[in-house]
Amino acid sequence: MKSYDVSHKLNLACVQAIEEAFGHEVSTNDIVLQHTRKDFDGQYTLVTFPFTRYSKLSPEETGKAIGEVLQKNCPLVKQYNTVKGFLNLEIEDQVWLDVFTTLYQDKESLSLPSTGKKVVLEYCGPNTNKPLHLGHIRNMLIGYASANLLHRVGHQVHKVNIYNDRGIAICKSMVAWKHFGEGKTPETTGTKGDHFVGEYYVAFDQAYKKEVEDLIAKGKTKEEAENNAPLLLEARAMLRQWEKGNQETLDLWNKMNCWVYDGFEQTFSRLGVDFEKHYKESDYYQDGKRLVEEGLQQGIYTQREDGSIWVDLTQEGLDEKLLLRGDGTSVYITQDMGIAEARYQDFAMDRSVYVVANEQDYHFKVLKLVLEKLGKPYGKSIFHLSYGMVDLPSGRMKSREGTVIDADDLLDEMVKTARQRTEELGKVDDLTPADAETLYHTLALSALKYFILKVNPKKRVIFNPEDSIDFQGHTGPFIQYTYVRTRSVLRLYEGKNFEQSQHALDETERDIIILLHDYCATLQRAADADDVSVVAEYAYQVARAYSKLWSEVKILNEEDENLVAFRVALSRVTGEVLADAMSILGITMPERM
């Protein structure tokens, strides 16, 4: 609890006021304080309906009785008004000025203490048969920002990635390269590694469909044709060879995966995300099999006549789940069991967060339960940070149909649009070409990241590339531009000192101070909800409030030196909070624009 926390102090004062007014003790948990709506006077509102049973009065009269006691006894409260069952409390200006003085003078006032808790957060999780796309971008941005947020509220966070590097999909790319590649490589073709391999995944699909058509034309049913197309049979055979450890197959698999990893790393760097460790599915699926066998021996799992191993989750409201096929091959849940144990051995985490699309909600319910049934300490720590899929205006993305928004192409397009819009507005006239180019990239990433992260993770996103680069309104570039304004004030009044102020606050000044006062509580609320969009919305509200101050209150031409010093100080703290909030989202702030 921060020493300057007005809401906490007011909560305690309300407890005392209710006891004095009605002779009944209540706890701080009974007090519901919220910010007052803009169309009423006041900064905090107390809901009075719950206390009518003690007052034996109407909700409005109950509020008046509490308000009278608060105004008499609580130095925080300047005046009050009641609207039906709501008591609106106006806080003394000096209280807010004292809060701001603390925020300005104490560098630790906006920090949060260490919790001592260790969190492993997995995000990205791409397949190694194709490039990253917009869906991966949403995953990575949510994951990276969530990790930053959890770190900001005091947790020790380990960011990890899982490469889905085995299975039929990568074998399809391998088969296609053997048939159509003619020995080409990313180096000989000048192609980024993940794009190069992805082209052969698409080539496989196209050739496979042609084979299916030919088989149907020869009298096969659609199902027979799809299951017996020569290319698919070859891919399945290659997967079996991989599982047997065939050296030629493993060599090709390693070569093509390395091409993909190199391409992925380039995209990670461009997007500004990183990982402490990369796990590979191929390294751990055997460990998962061992855990399944362990559960079978303990009688937790059951084996059927065909040799397959299952877990019964009907009592938990789910169904029976396959853990190991009859031929001994693993399924997705098998590898995740092995990786979960490896992570616990690596980090001994208190919480294990998986950033994965909501299509896998069922999967993670099962993973958590099967590990809990085994008595693994990391089972209960599993949390699925589920997020909605990304759609194009024309429909859902599919990587084999050409409608996917490629991550690298999208980043290129964002930079191109940022350059065009910024030059049109004349915002780079005073910058060197190198500085201007840096600004274009900074704005492009801000526009993309903010567009994605301002949406609650659980909601689907309709991504329109043209709309995402709008530099007006609820956008990342708007917040960046507001930050640049705060920096320009500091440059203009460099060396201006502020110690304390006792002036009557303008409404715009008060609004900003209240937002700054709420910053730490907002971060904690966002972390508790696993929702980084709360931070994005907060940054926007701070930027809006400062923009209003800029347009309605004199900063640059104020004659009162004390007011100038205060507003310069307010600009500094506002800029620092904006920069900190946006850094949580993975967005950097330019100094000039």
N, C-alpha and C positions, 0 to 999 in steps of 0.2 A: 504494500500500500504506500503510495507516494505521500510525502508530508504535505504537498500542496493540493491534494485531491479534495476539491470542493464538494463533490458529490458524496464522498464518504463522510465528511464533516457534517454535511447537511442531513445525511441519513441518520446520524447519531442525534442531531438536534431534533429531528422529527420524532424519534423514539421518546425523547424526554418531553417534548411538547404534548404528545398524545397522552402520556402518563399524567402530566399536570392538568390537561384539559378534561380528561374523562376518568382519571383515577384507575387506569388499566394499563398493565405492562404489556408491551409488545416487543418483538425482537427486530433486529435490523433486516432480517429476511422478510418481515411483513411489509417493509417499506418499499414501494415501487415508485422510483423516481425516473423520469424521462425528460429529455429536452423539450422545452415548450415549443409548440408550433409557432411558425413565424407570424401568423395573424393574431397572436395574443401577446400581451406584455409579459415579460419574465424570461428566465433562462432554464428553470427547472419546474416540472409539474409533478405534484403528488396526487396519485389516484386515491380518492377518499372513500370510495364505496365500501371497502372492507371494514372501515372503522365506525360505520353507522350503528353497528350492533352494540358498540360501547357507548356511543354518544346519545343514542335514541333520538337522533335528529336526522333531518334530510341530508343527503350528500353535500349539498351546497352549504348548509348551515354547519355541518361538520367541518368542512374546509375552512370556513370563516373562523371557527373556534380554534383550530390548529394554527391558522395564519396569525391570529392575534397573539398567541403565545410566542410564536417564532419571531414576530416583529419586535416583541418586547424583550425577549431573552437572548436571541441569536444574533450576534454581530454581523453574521454573513448576510442577513436578510434586510433589504432596504424597504420593500413593500410587497404586498400580495394582492391577488384578485382571484375570485372564484368563478368558474363557469360550470354549472351543474356539479358533477362529481369530480371536478378537477381543480386543485389548488395550484395556481401559478405563482411562482416565487421569483422576485427580482433580486438579484445579488448586487451588493454594493460594488461600485466601480473600483474602489480601492482594493477590494479582495482580488479582482481580476488583475489589477496592476501589480499587486504583490506576487500573484502567481507568475506573471510574466517576468518580473524581476528575478525570480528563482530560476525560471527556464533559461534566462539570458546569462545569469552569472554562474550557474552550476552546470558544468558540462555533463555530470552524471545524472542530471534530473530526468533525462529522456532515455536513460538506459534501463535495462531490466536485469535482475540478478540471475546467476546461474542456478539451474534446477538440479544439476547433477545427473539428469536423465540422458541416456544414450538412445538415439534414434537412427535406424538405417532406413533410408528412403530410396527405393528403386524407381527409376523412370527411364523412358525411352523404349528399351526392349524390342529392337527391330529384328526382323528376319534378314538373313544375309543373302537373299536372292534378288533384292531390288533396292532402289534408292529410297531415301527418306522422303515423305510427302507431308502435306499440310496436317494430316492427322498426327503424325509424329511431332510436328512443330507444336501443336497444342499440348501434347503429352509432355514434351521437354520443357516448355515454358511453365506449365503448371508445376512440374516436378522441381525445376530449378528454383522457382519463386517460393514454393512451399518449403523447400530445404532452407532457403534464406530466412524465411519467416520463423521457422522453428528454431533456427540458430539465434535469431534476433531476440526471441523471448526466453533464451537461456539454456536451450538444449544443446547437447553435443551431437552434431548431425554428420552422418556418413552417407555421401551420395554414391549410389552404385547403379550399374547398368547390367542387363542380361542380354547377351547375344543368343538369339534362337538360331544356332548355326548348324543344325542337323535336321534331317527329315526329308520328306518327298519334294518339298519346294526347291531346296538348293540342288537336289539331284536333277530336277527338271532343267535348271540353268546349266548344270554340268553336261547333261546329255545333249542339249542344244549346242553348247560350245564345241563338243566333240564332233557334231555333225556339220555345223555351219561356221565354226570359228576360224578355220583355216590357219590356226596357230597365232591369230592376232592377240594382242594384249592391250591393256590401257595405255602403255607407253608407246607402242607402235602406232596406235590410232589417235593418240592425244585425247583420250576420253577419261573422265573421272571414273575411278574404279567401281564405285557402286552403280553408276550409270551403265558402265560397260557390261557388268554381270546382269543388270536388270534388262538390258536389251535382249539377252539370250533367254531370259524368263518369258519375255513377250514372244520371242521367236518360237519357243517351244509351244506356247499356247496356240499360236497361229497354225503351226504345222500339225499339232494334235487335232485341232478342229477340222482341218482338211482331211486327215486320216479317218476321223469319225464319219465325215460326210461320204467318203469313198466306201467305207464298210457298210453304211446304211444303204448306199446305192447297190451294193452287192447282195442285199437281202437280210442283213443283220438288223436286229431291233436296235433302238436308240441305246438302251441300257447295255446290250451286248457290245455294241460298237464303242461306247465310252469306256468300258472296262477292258477291252481287248485291243485297243489301238496300239500299234507296235511301239511308238515312242513312250507311252505310259508304261507298258510292260518293261521297257528298257530302264526307265527311271526307277521302277520298283525293284528291278534286279540290281541296279546300282546301289540302292539303299541297303539291300541285303548284303551286298559285298562290303559296303562301308561298315555295317555292324559286325561283319566277320573279321574286319581289320585288313582287308585286301590292300596291299601297299600302293598299287597303281591308283586305285580309287581314292585312297587317303591323300596321296600326293596332289591329285587334281583338286580335291576338296580343300586342302590347305591353301593351294595357290589361289583359287578363286575367292575364298574367304578373305585372304590377305588383301586382295584387290579391293574388296568391299570395305574392310576395316579402314584402309587408307582413305577411301572416299568419305566414309562416315566422319572420320576425325576432322577432315576439312570443313564439313558442314557444322560439326559441333563448335569449331573455332569461330566460324562466321557468326553463328547464332549466339555465341558467348556463354555456352553451357559447358560444364565439366563433370568429371566423375573421379572419385577416389579409387574405385576398383571396377573392372569389367569382369563379370562372370560369363562363362560359356556353357550353354546347355550340355554340350558334348562331354564336358569334364565331370558332370555331376549326375547324369541320368542313372548311372550304375549305382550311385549312393542311394538314390531314391528306391531302386529295386531292393537294396539291402534293408531299408526301412519297412518296405512292404512285407518282405519275408519275416522281419522281426514282429510285425503286427500279426501275421499269420500264426507264428509260433506261440504267441501269447493268447491266441483265440479271439483277438479283436477283429480280425478280418477273416473271411471265409473263402475257401477254394471250391470251384465248381468242377464238374466232371471233365470239362475240356481243359482244365488246368489254370483257367483264369482266376484272378484273385479280386474279391469285391469287398466293399464296406457297406454295411446297412445303416443308412441315416434316416430311416423312416420315422423313428422316434423323435428326431430333431426337426421333423417337418419337411425333409427332403426325400430322396429316394435311394435306391441302391446305386453305388458308383463303382465303375470298373477302375482298378488300380494297376493291374498288370494283365496283359493279354495271355491267352493260353499258350502261345508260342514263345512266351518269355519277353516279348518286346514291350517297351514302356509306352505310356500315354503321357499327355501333358502334365497331369497331376503328379506323376512319378518323379519327373525331373524337378518340379517345384518343391517337392518334399526334400530332395537331396540338397538343393540350393539353400533352402530355409535352414537346414542344419549347418551347412557350411558357413552361412552368415553369422549364425549364433556362435560358432567356434571362432570366427574372425573378430566379432565385435561385442558379443555378450549384450546385445541391445535390450532395452526395456520396451521398445516399440519398433515394429517392423512395418513400414508403410509401402504399399504397392500402388503406384500411379498407373492405372490401367483402365481402359475404356469400360463403360457400363455393360457392354456385351459379355463381360467376364464376371459379373456380379455373382452368379451361381458358382463359378469355378472357385472363387476365393472363399465363399462360405464353406465349400467342401474342404478346401485346403486347411482352413482353420480347424474344422471339426476332426479331420483325420489325424492331424498332429496332436490335437488335444486328447483324442482317444488313446494315442500312444503315450500320453503323459509327458510330452516334450514341453519344456518350459517356455519355448518360443512360440508355441501354438496360440496361446491367449494373446500374445503381443501383436498378432497379425491384424493390420487394418488396411482395408482396400479403399484407397482414395479414388473413388469412381467418378468418371467424367463423361459427359455426353459427346457424341460423335460430331464430326465436322461435315457439313454438307455444302455442296455447291448450290447456287440458285436453281440449277437444272437437275439436281438430284445428288444422290450419294456418290462419293468417290469410289472408283474401282480401279485397281492398278493394272488390270489387263484390258481396259477399254479405252485408254487414252484420255479419260476425263479427269484424271488425278492431277492435282496441283503439285508439281514437283517442288521440293523444298528449296533447292538451289535456284531454280528458275524463278520462284516466287521472290527470293531475296534479291535477285538481280532486278526484277521488275519494280520492287519497292524502292530500291536505290535510284533507279531511272526516274520514277515518278517523283520521288523526293527532290531530286535535282531539278526537274522541270518546274515543280510548284514553287520551290524556294527561289529560283532565279526569277520567276515571274513576279514574285513579291518583292524582289530587290533586297533580300535579307543577307546577301553575301557580297554586297558591293565593297565592303571594307575588309574583306578577308582575302588572304593569299589563296592561290589555286589549291595548294595542299590542304590548308585549313578548311576551305570550302568543301573539298572532297570528303574530309573527315566528318564535316557537319552533315552532308547528305547521308552517309552511312548511319550516323547517330540518329538522325530523324527517321530514317527508313525502319531501323530496328525498333525504335520507340513506337512508331505507328503500328507496326505489326504486333509487337508484344502487348501493347496496351489494349489493342482491339480484341485480342484473344483473352487476356487476363481480366478485363473488366466484367466479363460474363461469369456468373456463378458456374463452377466446374460441372455441376450436375446437369446444367442446361445444354441442349444442343446449340451449335453455332452455325448459322447460315453465313458462310464467308463469301463476301463479294470483294475481290481485290480492289476494285475502284473505290468502294466506300471506305475501305480500311485506311486509305492514305489521306483522308480529309483532314486538313490542318486546322479546322475550326471546331469549337464545341468540345464534346466529351472525347478527347483524343490525347494521345501521348504528346504529340508536338505542341498542343496548347499548354500542357503542364510544363513542358520544357521552356516554352517562350515566357511563361510566368516566372519561372526560376531565373531566366536570363535578366528579366526586369529587376529582380531582387539583387542580382549581382551588379547591375549597372548602378543602382543606388549606392551600394557599398563602395564601388570605385569612385563615384562622384564625391562621396563624403568620407573618404578614407581618413581614419584617425579620429572620427567623431566619437566621443565617449558618452556612454549612458550609465547612470547609476540608479536613478529611481525617478518616478513621476507620480504626480498627484492630481493630474488634470482630469476633467470630465471626459470620459471616453466617448468617441464617436461610435455609432452602432457598428460600422464596418470594422473598427479596431477591436471592439468587444467580440465580434463574431470570430475574428481570427484568433484571438487569445483563447477563446473557449475551445476552438478546434485544436490548437496546440496543446492545451491542457488535457484534451482527450486522447492524445496520440498513443501513449503507452497502453491505455485501456483498450483502444481500438486494435492495436497489434495483438494483444492477448485474446480479444474476442475473435479476431480472424484466425488465430492459431487454434483456439479451442474448437472452432467450427471447421477447421481445415479448409478455409475458403479465402484464397488470396484476392478474390474480387473485392473483399471488404477493404483491403489496403488500397487497391486501385481507385475505388470510389472515394475513399478518404482523401487521397492525393488530389483528386479532381475537385472536391469541395474546398480544400485549402486554396487551390489555384483560383477557383471562382471567387472566393472571399478576398484574396489579395488583388485580383483584377478589379473587383468592385472598389476596394480601397484606392487603387491606382487612379481610377476614373472619377471618384467622388470626393476624395480627400487630398489636399495639397501635400505632396511630399517634396518635390523638387523646388517649389517656390514658397514654402512656408517661411514666414518671418520670425516666428517664435522659436528661438534656438532650442529650448527644452523639448518642444514638440518635434523638431527636426531630429534631435538625438534619439527620442523615443521611437519615431517611425523608422529611422535607420536601423535601430536595434531590432525592431519588429520585422523589418525586411530580412535582417540577417538570420534570425531564428526561423522565420518562415521558409527561407531558402534552404536552410540546413535540414529542416523536417521534410520538405519536398524531395530533396536529394536523397535522404535516407529512405523514405517510403518508396521512391522510384528504384533505388538500388535493390531493394527487396524484390522488386519485379524484374530485376536484371536490366534496368534501363539506366544509361548514363546521361548526365546533364551537361549540355554545352555551356561554355562561359560566355559566348557571344553568339548572336544570331541576327 
